[in-house]
Amino acid sequence: VLRGEVNRFDVGIFQINEQYHLEKSRDLGFDIYTPAGNVEYAVWLMNAYGRAPWVWSRHCWSNSVS
């Protein structure tokens, strides 16, 4: 499982925070520890809350990945 470098509770492609989202993601039937589940829950979050769940990482949004 891909873990965050800054926050070890951030997991997966979309760095879903376990402390805040694990219970809700499970209630909805998503496994945030798999690539598919992480993406599906991120889509659910975006539809429900927009970019707000990722606001703390906004400083990275324009950075390219090398």
Predicted model as a PDB file, atoms N, CA, C, CB and O in Angstrom, pLDDT in the B-factor column:
MODEL        1                                                                  
ATOM      1  N   VAL A   1       0.855  -1.183   0.000  1.00 77.00           N  
ATOM      2  CA  VAL A   1       0.000   0.000   0.000  1.00 77.00           C  
ATOM      3  C   VAL A   1       0.892   1.235   0.000  1.00 77.00           C  
ATOM      4  CB  VAL A   1      -0.968   0.005   1.230  1.00 77.00           C  
ATOM      5  O   VAL A   1       1.817   1.351   0.804  1.00 77.00           O  
ATOM      6  N   LEU A   2       0.600   2.146  -0.909  1.00 89.00           N  
ATOM      7  CA  LEU A   2       1.315   3.410  -0.988  1.00 89.00           C  
ATOM      8  C   LEU A   2       0.967   4.257   0.232  1.00 89.00           C  
ATOM      9  CB  LEU A   2       0.971   4.162  -2.302  1.00 89.00           C  
ATOM     10  O   LEU A   2      -0.205   4.557   0.460  1.00 89.00           O  
ATOM     11  N   ARG A   3       1.960   4.643   1.011  1.00 92.00           N  
ATOM     12  CA  ARG A   3       1.764   5.450   2.219  1.00 92.00           C  
ATOM     13  C   ARG A   3       2.314   6.854   2.000  1.00 92.00           C  
ATOM     14  CB  ARG A   3       2.446   4.788   3.441  1.00 92.00           C  
ATOM     15  O   ARG A   3       3.291   7.053   1.279  1.00 92.00           O  
ATOM     16  N   GLY A   4       1.669   7.810   2.634  1.00 87.00           N  
ATOM     17  CA  GLY A   4       2.131   9.182   2.544  1.00 87.00           C  
ATOM     18  C   GLY A   4       3.472   9.377   3.218  1.00 87.00           C  
ATOM     19  O   GLY A   4       3.754   8.751   4.239  1.00 87.00           O  
ATOM     20  N   GLU A   5       4.295  10.234   2.659  1.00 86.00           N  
ATOM     21  CA  GLU A   5       5.589  10.551   3.259  1.00 86.00           C  
ATOM     22  C   GLU A   5       5.433  11.546   4.400  1.00 86.00           C  
ATOM     23  CB  GLU A   5       6.546  11.108   2.202  1.00 86.00           C  
ATOM     24  O   GLU A   5       6.158  11.469   5.392  1.00 86.00           O  
ATOM     25  N   VAL A   6       4.515  12.460   4.273  1.00 85.00           N  
ATOM     26  CA  VAL A   6       4.301  13.469   5.304  1.00 85.00           C  
ATOM     27  C   VAL A   6       3.375  12.928   6.390  1.00 85.00           C  
ATOM     28  CB  VAL A   6       3.716  14.756   4.690  1.00 85.00           C  
ATOM     29  O   VAL A   6       3.608  13.156   7.578  1.00 85.00           O  
ATOM     30  N   ASN A   7       2.337  12.220   5.989  1.00 89.00           N  
ATOM     31  CA  ASN A   7       1.370  11.679   6.937  1.00 89.00           C  
ATOM     32  C   ASN A   7       1.208  10.186   6.659  1.00 89.00           C  
ATOM     33  CB  ASN A   7      -0.006  12.425   6.836  1.00 89.00           C  
ATOM     34  O   ASN A   7       0.679   9.809   5.613  1.00 89.00           O  
ATOM     35  N   ARG A   8       1.647   9.347   7.565  1.00 93.00           N  
ATOM     36  CA  ARG A   8       1.623   7.895   7.345  1.00 93.00           C  
ATOM     37  C   ARG A   8       0.210   7.331   7.301  1.00 93.00           C  
ATOM     38  CB  ARG A   8       2.406   7.196   8.432  1.00 93.00           C  
ATOM     39  O   ARG A   8       0.032   6.169   6.937  1.00 93.00           O  
ATOM     40  N   PHE A   9      -0.800   8.121   7.660  1.00 94.00           N  
ATOM     41  CA  PHE A   9      -2.185   7.671   7.604  1.00 94.00           C  
ATOM     42  C   PHE A   9      -2.823   7.916   6.235  1.00 94.00           C  
ATOM     43  CB  PHE A   9      -2.994   8.367   8.676  1.00 94.00           C  
ATOM     44  O   PHE A   9      -3.967   7.520   6.012  1.00 94.00           O  
ATOM     45  N   ASP A  10      -2.103   8.561   5.320  1.00 94.00           N  
ATOM     46  CA  ASP A  10      -2.575   8.768   3.954  1.00 94.00           C  
ATOM     47  C   ASP A  10      -2.180   7.559   3.120  1.00 94.00           C  
ATOM     48  CB  ASP A  10      -1.994  10.084   3.344  1.00 94.00           C  
ATOM     49  O   ASP A  10      -1.006   7.197   3.054  1.00 94.00           O  
ATOM     50  N   VAL A  11      -3.176   6.931   2.480  1.00 96.00           N  
ATOM     51  CA  VAL A  11      -2.904   5.703   1.741  1.00 96.00           C  
ATOM     52  C   VAL A  11      -3.438   5.754   0.316  1.00 96.00           C  
ATOM     53  CB  VAL A  11      -3.503   4.522   2.466  1.00 96.00           C  
ATOM     54  O   VAL A  11      -4.434   6.418   0.029  1.00 96.00           O  
ATOM     55  N   GLY A  12      -2.755   5.042  -0.563  1.00 95.00           N  
ATOM     56  CA  GLY A  12      -3.222   4.838  -1.921  1.00 95.00           C  
ATOM     57  C   GLY A  12      -2.930   5.975  -2.874  1.00 95.00           C  
ATOM     58  O   GLY A  12      -2.285   6.967  -2.534  1.00 95.00           O  
ATOM     59  N   ILE A  13      -3.424   5.792  -4.064  1.00 93.00           N  
ATOM     60  CA  ILE A  13      -3.204   6.722  -5.168  1.00 93.00           C  
ATOM     61  C   ILE A  13      -3.662   8.137  -4.809  1.00 93.00           C  
ATOM     62  CB  ILE A  13      -3.936   6.238  -6.418  1.00 93.00           C  
ATOM     63  O   ILE A  13      -2.976   9.113  -5.109  1.00 93.00           O  
ATOM     64  N   PHE A  14      -4.821   8.237  -4.168  1.00 93.00           N  
ATOM     65  CA  PHE A  14      -5.370   9.550  -3.828  1.00 93.00           C  
ATOM     66  C   PHE A  14      -5.078   9.966  -2.397  1.00 93.00           C  
ATOM     67  CB  PHE A  14      -6.853   9.554  -4.053  1.00 93.00           C  
ATOM     68  O   PHE A  14      -5.636  10.946  -1.904  1.00 93.00           O  
ATOM     69  N   GLN A  15      -4.194   9.213  -1.724  1.00 92.00           N  
ATOM     70  CA  GLN A  15      -3.770   9.547  -0.364  1.00 92.00           C  
ATOM     71  C   GLN A  15      -4.965   9.812   0.554  1.00 92.00           C  
ATOM     72  CB  GLN A  15      -2.852  10.768  -0.387  1.00 92.00           C  
ATOM     73  O   GLN A  15      -5.073  10.870   1.175  1.00 92.00           O  
ATOM     74  N   ILE A  16      -5.848   8.832   0.622  1.00 95.00           N  
ATOM     75  CA  ILE A  16      -7.020   8.901   1.484  1.00 95.00           C  
ATOM     76  C   ILE A  16      -6.559   8.702   2.926  1.00 95.00           C  
ATOM     77  CB  ILE A  16      -8.092   7.832   1.077  1.00 95.00           C  
ATOM     78  O   ILE A  16      -5.865   7.731   3.224  1.00 95.00           O  
ATOM     79  N   ASN A  17      -6.935   9.604   3.814  1.00 94.00           N  
ATOM     80  CA  ASN A  17      -6.497   9.525   5.204  1.00 94.00           C  
ATOM     81  C   ASN A  17      -7.345   8.514   5.982  1.00 94.00           C  
ATOM     82  CB  ASN A  17      -6.572  10.911   5.870  1.00 94.00           C  
ATOM     83  O   ASN A  17      -8.564   8.647   6.089  1.00 94.00           O  
ATOM     84  N   GLU A  18      -6.665   7.512   6.513  1.00 96.00           N  
ATOM     85  CA  GLU A  18      -7.348   6.450   7.262  1.00 96.00           C  
ATOM     86  C   GLU A  18      -8.087   6.988   8.488  1.00 96.00           C  
ATOM     87  CB  GLU A  18      -6.344   5.391   7.696  1.00 96.00           C  
ATOM     88  O   GLU A  18      -9.196   6.548   8.790  1.00 96.00           O  
ATOM     89  N   GLN A  19      -7.481   7.922   9.181  1.00 95.00           N  
ATOM     90  CA  GLN A  19      -8.088   8.429  10.412  1.00 95.00           C  
ATOM     91  C   GLN A  19      -9.441   9.084  10.161  1.00 95.00           C  
ATOM     92  CB  GLN A  19      -7.158   9.421  11.080  1.00 95.00           C  
ATOM     93  O   GLN A  19     -10.349   8.979  10.985  1.00 95.00           O  
ATOM     94  N   TYR A  20      -9.569   9.748   9.041  1.00 95.00           N  
ATOM     95  CA  TYR A  20     -10.798  10.473   8.738  1.00 95.00           C  
ATOM     96  C   TYR A  20     -11.781   9.686   7.870  1.00 95.00           C  
ATOM     97  CB  TYR A  20     -10.459  11.758   8.056  1.00 95.00           C  
ATOM     98  O   TYR A  20     -12.990   9.904   7.945  1.00 95.00           O  
ATOM     99  N   HIS A  21     -11.262   8.772   7.045  1.00 96.00           N  
ATOM    100  CA  HIS A  21     -12.111   8.179   6.006  1.00 96.00           C  
ATOM    101  C   HIS A  21     -12.264   6.669   6.031  1.00 96.00           C  
ATOM    102  CB  HIS A  21     -11.588   8.553   4.708  1.00 96.00           C  
ATOM    103  O   HIS A  21     -13.101   6.141   5.299  1.00 96.00           O  
ATOM    104  N   LEU A  22     -11.503   5.956   6.832  1.00 97.00           N  
ATOM    105  CA  LEU A  22     -11.564   4.496   6.776  1.00 97.00           C  
ATOM    106  C   LEU A  22     -12.956   3.961   7.109  1.00 97.00           C  
ATOM    107  CB  LEU A  22     -10.545   3.897   7.728  1.00 97.00           C  
ATOM    108  O   LEU A  22     -13.485   3.129   6.372  1.00 97.00           O  
ATOM    109  N   GLU A  23     -13.547   4.417   8.189  1.00 98.00           N  
ATOM    110  CA  GLU A  23     -14.860   3.913   8.581  1.00 98.00           C  
ATOM    111  C   GLU A  23     -15.925   4.210   7.531  1.00 98.00           C  
ATOM    112  CB  GLU A  23     -15.270   4.513   9.911  1.00 98.00           C  
ATOM    113  O   GLU A  23     -16.719   3.336   7.183  1.00 98.00           O  
ATOM    114  N   LYS A  24     -15.944   5.450   7.025  1.00 97.00           N  
ATOM    115  CA  LYS A  24     -16.931   5.834   6.006  1.00 97.00           C  
ATOM    116  C   LYS A  24     -16.729   5.029   4.722  1.00 97.00           C  
ATOM    117  CB  LYS A  24     -16.836   7.347   5.703  1.00 97.00           C  
ATOM    118  O   LYS A  24     -17.689   4.555   4.115  1.00 97.00           O  
ATOM    119  N   SER A  25     -15.463   4.883   4.319  1.00 98.00           N  
ATOM    120  CA  SER A  25     -15.204   4.133   3.083  1.00 98.00           C  
ATOM    121  C   SER A  25     -15.677   2.689   3.227  1.00 98.00           C  
ATOM    122  CB  SER A  25     -13.698   4.169   2.727  1.00 98.00           C  
ATOM    123  O   SER A  25     -16.238   2.126   2.287  1.00 98.00           O  
ATOM    124  N   ARG A  26     -15.459   2.095   4.376  1.00 98.00           N  
ATOM    125  CA  ARG A  26     -15.926   0.722   4.607  1.00 98.00           C  
ATOM    126  C   ARG A  26     -17.448   0.654   4.624  1.00 98.00           C  
ATOM    127  CB  ARG A  26     -15.365   0.179   5.929  1.00 98.00           C  
ATOM    128  O   ARG A  26     -18.039  -0.268   4.061  1.00 98.00           O  
ATOM    129  N   ASP A  27     -18.081   1.632   5.270  1.00 98.00           N  
ATOM    130  CA  ASP A  27     -19.546   1.671   5.301  1.00 98.00           C  
ATOM    131  C   ASP A  27     -20.134   1.716   3.891  1.00 98.00           C  
ATOM    132  CB  ASP A  27     -20.027   2.883   6.105  1.00 98.00           C  
ATOM    133  O   ASP A  27     -21.192   1.143   3.627  1.00 98.00           O  
ATOM    134  N   LEU A  28     -19.437   2.400   3.001  1.00 98.00           N  
ATOM    135  CA  LEU A  28     -19.897   2.528   1.616  1.00 98.00           C  
ATOM    136  C   LEU A  28     -19.459   1.360   0.731  1.00 98.00           C  
ATOM    137  CB  LEU A  28     -19.386   3.822   1.027  1.00 98.00           C  
ATOM    138  O   LEU A  28     -19.861   1.275  -0.430  1.00 98.00           O  
ATOM    139  N   GLY A  29     -18.637   0.463   1.276  1.00 98.00           N  
ATOM    140  CA  GLY A  29     -18.209  -0.709   0.517  1.00 98.00           C  
ATOM    141  C   GLY A  29     -16.933  -0.532  -0.279  1.00 98.00           C  
ATOM    142  O   GLY A  29     -16.659  -1.329  -1.176  1.00 98.00           O  
ATOM    143  N   PHE A  30     -16.145   0.490   0.022  1.00 98.00           N  
ATOM    144  CA  PHE A  30     -14.885   0.725  -0.688  1.00 98.00           C  
ATOM    145  C   PHE A  30     -13.706   0.221   0.137  1.00 98.00           C  
ATOM    146  CB  PHE A  30     -14.712   2.226  -1.006  1.00 98.00           C  
ATOM    147  O   PHE A  30     -13.678   0.386   1.357  1.00 98.00           O  
ATOM    148  N   ASP A  31     -12.744  -0.386  -0.525  1.00 98.00           N  
ATOM    149  CA  ASP A  31     -11.505  -0.814   0.122  1.00 98.00           C  
ATOM    150  C   ASP A  31     -10.416   0.149  -0.321  1.00 98.00           C  
ATOM    151  CB  ASP A  31     -11.137  -2.308  -0.238  1.00 98.00           C  
ATOM    152  O   ASP A  31      -9.866   0.004  -1.413  1.00 98.00           O  
ATOM    153  N   ILE A  32     -10.100   1.127   0.512  1.00 97.00           N  
ATOM    154  CA  ILE A  32      -9.131   2.162   0.124  1.00 97.00           C  
ATOM    155  C   ILE A  32      -7.706   1.636   0.021  1.00 97.00           C  
ATOM    156  CB  ILE A  32      -9.170   3.298   1.117  1.00 97.00           C  
ATOM    157  O   ILE A  32      -6.805   2.368  -0.388  1.00 97.00           O  
ATOM    158  N   TYR A  33      -7.495   0.381   0.385  1.00 97.00           N  
ATOM    159  CA  TYR A  33      -6.165  -0.220   0.300  1.00 97.00           C  
ATOM    160  C   TYR A  33      -5.894  -0.868  -1.052  1.00 97.00           C  
ATOM    161  CB  TYR A  33      -5.997  -1.245   1.389  1.00 97.00           C  
ATOM    162  O   TYR A  33      -4.776  -1.313  -1.312  1.00 97.00           O  
ATOM    163  N   THR A  34      -6.904  -0.923  -1.912  1.00 97.00           N  
ATOM    164  CA  THR A  34      -6.698  -1.425  -3.272  1.00 97.00           C  
ATOM    165  C   THR A  34      -6.730  -0.231  -4.226  1.00 97.00           C  
ATOM    166  CB  THR A  34      -7.788  -2.495  -3.662  1.00 97.00           C  
ATOM    167  O   THR A  34      -7.383   0.772  -3.937  1.00 97.00           O  
ATOM    168  N   PRO A  35      -6.037  -0.331  -5.350  1.00 96.00           N  
ATOM    169  CA  PRO A  35      -6.083   0.786  -6.298  1.00 96.00           C  
ATOM    170  C   PRO A  35      -7.507   1.128  -6.731  1.00 96.00           C  
ATOM    171  CB  PRO A  35      -5.248   0.460  -7.519  1.00 96.00           C  
ATOM    172  O   PRO A  35      -7.874   2.303  -6.762  1.00 96.00           O  
ATOM    173  N   ALA A  36      -8.313   0.120  -7.065  1.00 97.00           N  
ATOM    174  CA  ALA A  36      -9.684   0.382  -7.523  1.00 97.00           C  
ATOM    175  C   ALA A  36     -10.519   1.026  -6.418  1.00 97.00           C  
ATOM    176  CB  ALA A  36     -10.351  -0.922  -7.994  1.00 97.00           C  
ATOM    177  O   ALA A  36     -11.229   2.001  -6.666  1.00 97.00           O  
ATOM    178  N   GLY A  37     -10.441   0.494  -5.216  1.00 98.00           N  
ATOM    179  CA  GLY A  37     -11.218   1.034  -4.105  1.00 98.00           C  
ATOM    180  C   GLY A  37     -10.791   2.442  -3.732  1.00 98.00           C  
ATOM    181  O   GLY A  37     -11.627   3.270  -3.368  1.00 98.00           O  
ATOM    182  N   ASN A  38      -9.495   2.721  -3.820  1.00 97.00           N  
ATOM    183  CA  ASN A  38      -8.980   4.044  -3.500  1.00 97.00           C  
ATOM    184  C   ASN A  38      -9.512   5.072  -4.504  1.00 97.00           C  
ATOM    185  CB  ASN A  38      -7.435   4.037  -3.494  1.00 97.00           C  
ATOM    186  O   ASN A  38      -9.945   6.160  -4.122  1.00 97.00           O  
ATOM    187  N   VAL A  39      -9.473   4.719  -5.771  1.00 97.00           N  
ATOM    188  CA  VAL A  39      -9.976   5.608  -6.819  1.00 97.00           C  
ATOM    189  C   VAL A  39     -11.495   5.781  -6.688  1.00 97.00           C  
ATOM    190  CB  VAL A  39      -9.614   5.054  -8.221  1.00 97.00           C  
ATOM    191  O   VAL A  39     -12.004   6.898  -6.783  1.00 97.00           O  
ATOM    192  N   GLU A  40     -12.208   4.687  -6.473  1.00 98.00           N  
ATOM    193  CA  GLU A  40     -13.668   4.769  -6.361  1.00 98.00           C  
ATOM    194  C   GLU A  40     -14.092   5.637  -5.171  1.00 98.00           C  
ATOM    195  CB  GLU A  40     -14.268   3.361  -6.223  1.00 98.00           C  
ATOM    196  O   GLU A  40     -15.025   6.431  -5.284  1.00 98.00           O  
ATOM    197  N   TYR A  41     -13.410   5.486  -4.037  1.00 98.00           N  
ATOM    198  CA  TYR A  41     -13.757   6.311  -2.877  1.00 98.00           C  
ATOM    199  C   TYR A  41     -13.384   7.777  -3.135  1.00 98.00           C  
ATOM    200  CB  TYR A  41     -13.040   5.786  -1.603  1.00 98.00           C  
ATOM    201  O   TYR A  41     -14.116   8.678  -2.727  1.00 98.00           O  
ATOM    202  N   ALA A  42     -12.262   8.019  -3.803  1.00 97.00           N  
ATOM    203  CA  ALA A  42     -11.881   9.388  -4.150  1.00 97.00           C  
ATOM    204  C   ALA A  42     -12.936  10.038  -5.041  1.00 97.00           C  
ATOM    205  CB  ALA A  42     -10.514   9.403  -4.852  1.00 97.00           C  
ATOM    206  O   ALA A  42     -13.265  11.211  -4.863  1.00 97.00           O  
ATOM    207  N   VAL A  43     -13.465   9.279  -5.994  1.00 97.00           N  
ATOM    208  CA  VAL A  43     -14.537   9.798  -6.857  1.00 97.00           C  
ATOM    209  C   VAL A  43     -15.764  10.115  -6.018  1.00 97.00           C  
ATOM    210  CB  VAL A  43     -14.896   8.781  -7.974  1.00 97.00           C  
ATOM    211  O   VAL A  43     -16.393  11.155  -6.210  1.00 97.00           O  
ATOM    212  N   TRP A  44     -16.115   9.223  -5.082  1.00 97.00           N  
ATOM    213  CA  TRP A  44     -17.246   9.481  -4.195  1.00 97.00           C  
ATOM    214  C   TRP A  44     -17.004  10.762  -3.385  1.00 97.00           C  
ATOM    215  CB  TRP A  44     -17.477   8.276  -3.248  1.00 97.00           C  
ATOM    216  O   TRP A  44     -17.900  11.595  -3.251  1.00 97.00           O  
ATOM    217  N   LEU A  45     -15.788  10.910  -2.849  1.00 96.00           N  
ATOM    218  CA  LEU A  45     -15.458  12.123  -2.081  1.00 96.00           C  
ATOM    219  C   LEU A  45     -15.584  13.383  -2.944  1.00 96.00           C  
ATOM    220  CB  LEU A  45     -14.028  12.021  -1.510  1.00 96.00           C  
ATOM    221  O   LEU A  45     -16.145  14.388  -2.507  1.00 96.00           O  
ATOM    222  N   MET A  46     -15.061  13.320  -4.168  1.00 95.00           N  
ATOM    223  CA  MET A  46     -15.137  14.485  -5.063  1.00 95.00           C  
ATOM    224  C   MET A  46     -16.583  14.842  -5.363  1.00 95.00           C  
ATOM    225  CB  MET A  46     -14.381  14.212  -6.375  1.00 95.00           C  
ATOM    226  O   MET A  46     -16.943  16.020  -5.370  1.00 95.00           O  
ATOM    227  N   ASN A  47     -17.403  13.853  -5.607  1.00 97.00           N  
ATOM    228  CA  ASN A  47     -18.818  14.118  -5.874  1.00 97.00           C  
ATOM    229  C   ASN A  47     -19.527  14.678  -4.647  1.00 97.00           C  
ATOM    230  CB  ASN A  47     -19.514  12.845  -6.336  1.00 97.00           C  
ATOM    231  O   ASN A  47     -20.413  15.523  -4.776  1.00 97.00           O  
ATOM    232  N   ALA A  48     -19.149  14.220  -3.470  1.00 96.00           N  
ATOM    233  CA  ALA A  48     -19.802  14.649  -2.233  1.00 96.00           C  
ATOM    234  C   ALA A  48     -19.271  15.983  -1.705  1.00 96.00           C  
ATOM    235  CB  ALA A  48     -19.630  13.587  -1.176  1.00 96.00           C  
ATOM    236  O   ALA A  48     -20.038  16.791  -1.181  1.00 96.00           O  
ATOM    237  N   TYR A  49     -17.944  16.221  -1.842  1.00 93.00           N  
ATOM    238  CA  TYR A  49     -17.325  17.376  -1.175  1.00 93.00           C  
ATOM    239  C   TYR A  49     -16.425  18.224  -2.066  1.00 93.00           C  
ATOM    240  CB  TYR A  49     -16.531  16.903  -0.014  1.00 93.00           C  
ATOM    241  O   TYR A  49     -15.837  19.192  -1.585  1.00 93.00           O  
ATOM    242  N   GLY A  50     -16.302  17.897  -3.328  1.00 91.00           N  
ATOM    243  CA  GLY A  50     -15.392  18.648  -4.193  1.00 91.00           C  
ATOM    244  C   GLY A  50     -13.946  18.410  -3.787  1.00 91.00           C  
ATOM    245  O   GLY A  50     -13.592  17.312  -3.358  1.00 91.00           O  
ATOM    246  N   ARG A  51     -13.115  19.430  -3.921  1.00 87.00           N  
ATOM    247  CA  ARG A  51     -11.693  19.288  -3.585  1.00 87.00           C  
ATOM    248  C   ARG A  51     -11.396  19.464  -2.101  1.00 87.00           C  
ATOM    249  CB  ARG A  51     -10.889  20.283  -4.367  1.00 87.00           C  
ATOM    250  O   ARG A  51     -10.248  19.307  -1.686  1.00 87.00           O  
ATOM    251  N   ALA A  52     -12.387  19.780  -1.306  1.00 87.00           N  
ATOM    252  CA  ALA A  52     -12.174  20.068   0.119  1.00 87.00           C  
ATOM    253  C   ALA A  52     -11.365  18.994   0.857  1.00 87.00           C  
ATOM    254  CB  ALA A  52     -13.505  20.233   0.799  1.00 87.00           C  
ATOM    255  O   ALA A  52     -10.505  19.353   1.661  1.00 87.00           O  
ATOM    256  N   PRO A  53     -11.596  17.700   0.627  1.00 85.00           N  
ATOM    257  CA  PRO A  53     -10.807  16.707   1.364  1.00 85.00           C  
ATOM    258  C   PRO A  53      -9.296  16.773   1.088  1.00 85.00           C  
ATOM    259  CB  PRO A  53     -11.307  15.332   1.029  1.00 85.00           C  
ATOM    260  O   PRO A  53      -8.498  16.252   1.867  1.00 85.00           O  
ATOM    261  N   TRP A  54      -8.914  17.403  -0.007  1.00 81.00           N  
ATOM    262  CA  TRP A  54      -7.505  17.488  -0.372  1.00 81.00           C  
ATOM    263  C   TRP A  54      -6.929  18.891  -0.209  1.00 81.00           C  
ATOM    264  CB  TRP A  54      -7.323  17.035  -1.791  1.00 81.00           C  
ATOM    265  O   TRP A  54      -5.828  19.157  -0.692  1.00 81.00           O  
ATOM    266  N   VAL A  55      -7.627  19.772   0.442  1.00 83.00           N  
ATOM    267  CA  VAL A  55      -7.205  21.168   0.528  1.00 83.00           C  
ATOM    268  C   VAL A  55      -5.809  21.324   1.146  1.00 83.00           C  
ATOM    269  CB  VAL A  55      -8.214  21.958   1.340  1.00 83.00           C  
ATOM    270  O   VAL A  55      -5.066  22.232   0.774  1.00 83.00           O  
ATOM    271  N   TRP A  56      -5.461  20.461   2.067  1.00 78.00           N  
ATOM    272  CA  TRP A  56      -4.148  20.583   2.717  1.00 78.00           C  
ATOM    273  C   TRP A  56      -3.003  20.255   1.774  1.00 78.00           C  
ATOM    274  CB  TRP A  56      -4.078  19.676   3.928  1.00 78.00           C  
ATOM    275  O   TRP A  56      -1.860  20.613   2.058  1.00 78.00           O  
ATOM    276  N   SER A  57      -3.272  19.587   0.668  1.00 76.00           N  
ATOM    277  CA  SER A  57      -2.207  19.271  -0.288  1.00 76.00           C  
ATOM    278  C   SER A  57      -2.215  20.206  -1.488  1.00 76.00           C  
ATOM    279  CB  SER A  57      -2.339  17.835  -0.761  1.00 76.00           C  
ATOM    280  O   SER A  57      -1.534  19.938  -2.478  1.00 76.00           O  
ATOM    281  N   ARG A  58      -2.962  21.284  -1.423  1.00 75.00           N  
ATOM    282  CA  ARG A  58      -3.078  22.180  -2.583  1.00 75.00           C  
ATOM    283  C   ARG A  58      -1.736  22.735  -3.047  1.00 75.00           C  
ATOM    284  CB  ARG A  58      -4.002  23.328  -2.252  1.00 75.00           C  
ATOM    285  O   ARG A  58      -1.587  23.073  -4.222  1.00 75.00           O  
ATOM    286  N   HIS A  59      -0.766  22.834  -2.160  1.00 73.00           N  
ATOM    287  CA  HIS A  59       0.551  23.324  -2.573  1.00 73.00           C  
ATOM    288  C   HIS A  59       1.223  22.376  -3.577  1.00 73.00           C  
ATOM    289  CB  HIS A  59       1.450  23.506  -1.345  1.00 73.00           C  
ATOM    290  O   HIS A  59       2.165  22.770  -4.265  1.00 73.00           O  
ATOM    291  N   CYS A  60       0.745  21.139  -3.659  1.00 69.00           N  
ATOM    292  CA  CYS A  60       1.326  20.130  -4.587  1.00 69.00           C  
ATOM    293  C   CYS A  60       0.592  20.084  -5.923  1.00 69.00           C  
ATOM    294  CB  CYS A  60       1.293  18.733  -3.945  1.00 69.00           C  
ATOM    295  O   CYS A  60       1.099  19.498  -6.879  1.00 69.00           O  
ATOM    296  N   TRP A  61      -0.583  20.685  -6.007  1.00 64.00           N  
ATOM    297  CA  TRP A  61      -1.436  20.485  -7.165  1.00 64.00           C  
ATOM    298  C   TRP A  61      -0.807  20.862  -8.490  1.00 64.00           C  
ATOM    299  CB  TRP A  61      -2.669  21.249  -6.992  1.00 64.00           C  
ATOM    300  O   TRP A  61      -1.104  20.225  -9.501  1.00 64.00           O  
ATOM    301  N   SER A  62       0.036  21.855  -8.525  1.00 67.00           N  
ATOM    302  CA  SER A  62       0.623  22.251  -9.799  1.00 67.00           C  
ATOM    303  C   SER A  62       2.001  21.634 -10.008  1.00 67.00           C  
ATOM    304  CB  SER A  62       0.718  23.762  -9.880  1.00 67.00           C  
ATOM    305  O   SER A  62       2.634  21.872 -11.036  1.00 67.00           O  
ATOM    306  N   ASN A  63       2.468  20.851  -9.055  1.00 61.00           N  
ATOM    307  CA  ASN A  63       3.771  20.207  -9.202  1.00 61.00           C  
ATOM    308  C   ASN A  63       3.652  18.999 -10.123  1.00 61.00           C  
ATOM    309  CB  ASN A  63       4.334  19.785  -7.826  1.00 61.00           C  
ATOM    310  O   ASN A  63       2.665  18.265 -10.073  1.00 61.00           O  
ATOM    311  N   SER A  64       4.652  18.802 -10.952  1.00 59.00           N  
ATOM    312  CA  SER A  64       4.653  17.631 -11.823  1.00 59.00           C  
ATOM    313  C   SER A  64       5.330  16.474 -11.097  1.00 59.00           C  
ATOM    314  CB  SER A  64       5.371  17.935 -13.172  1.00 59.00           C  
ATOM    315  O   SER A  64       6.152  16.673 -10.203  1.00 59.00           O  
ATOM    316  N   VAL A  65       4.968  15.281 -11.499  1.00 55.00           N  
ATOM    317  CA  VAL A  65       5.565  14.078 -10.929  1.00 55.00           C  
ATOM    318  C   VAL A  65       6.656  13.621 -11.863  1.00 55.00           C  
ATOM    319  CB  VAL A  65       4.507  12.954 -10.706  1.00 55.00           C  
ATOM    320  O   VAL A  65       6.450  13.518 -13.073  1.00 55.00           O  
ATOM    321  N   SER A  66       7.817  13.347 -11.304  1.00 53.00           N  
ATOM    322  CA  SER A  66       8.904  12.877 -12.172  1.00 53.00           C  
ATOM    323  C   SER A  66       9.266  11.446 -11.903  1.00 53.00           C  
ATOM    324  CB  SER A  66      10.125  13.737 -12.004  1.00 53.00           C  
ATOM    325  O   SER A  66      10.162  10.903 -12.550  1.00 53.00           O  
TER     326      SER A  66                                                      
ENDMDL                                                                          
END                                                                             
